[in-house]
Amino acid sequence: MHRLNELVEKLSPAQLKEVEDFAEFLLSRKSSTSGGARSRFLDVDKIAGMFANLDPGKSSVDLVHETMERWAAKYDK
């Protein structure tokens, strides 16, 4: 902290205001990510049941083809 105080003493009032604004930004960013390690992982409860209506026998290729057909039908009208 001593080094920071030395640097601040050398700044102009305008530069000091910029440092203050940046420090406030850093603090606000930290509080918005205060979820810690937990926020880095997928919340399974939020997506539970999301794929309930998918046919387990269809491959990803089948699903892509169906999606493309729906898009084409939508724009062919």
MODELLER restraints for C-alpha pairs under 7 A, 6 or more apart:
rsr = mdl.restraints
at = mdl.atoms
rsr.add(forms.Gaussian(group=physical.xy_distance, feature=features.Distance(at['CA:8:A'], at['CA:16:A']), mean=6.77, stdev=0.5))
